[in-house]
């Protein structure tokens, strides 16, 4: 009994610390799933794996041939449940998706809890260090990687006074933006000509400058520039 108390206390304490450290990083960057969420996920995962560890004590009087012990089943059930929790923090804002990293961190926190619950302290500690490194150090590295930023652009002109396709493409190209998949549409009984296209650039400031140019172009009746998650 004493061994059970010591083991349970140690593993749940380590799970609390591990979950809190990962949650602290998420909370520091303003994500909804923060310290409490990650701590509870890690502790619950560890607690349920302790059930698998001590299940022999729970069924001590049962015939041995009737018992089928497979701790991996508990882990599989845990990760399935955590998948629903992770899906809850993924948000779709307009055409942009947020929360994927937080969902992945919740999944990893549950994995750390499972490993702690099984008593694999070295694996849990190493994974915790790597997870914090990915969430912190890799953020700075990721910010310096040239990333293609996509957007959807719609521009509307009067049919009697508008830019040609080549002129509009040149205007966009002057802002270091590439456009493709252009489509055309006549609206309001043929009075308006509308261009729609996908555009991309490695610098999001180029979108702001393009918006300023389009706003100052008199023959542009209206436009919409919406960043996407692609």
Beta strands, then each sheet from edge to edge (+ up, - down):
strand 1: 91-93
strand 2: 96-98
strand 3: 149-158
strand 4: 178-187
strand 5: 192-201
strand 6: 220-227
sheet 1: 1+ 2-
sheet 2: 4+ 5- 3+ 6-
end
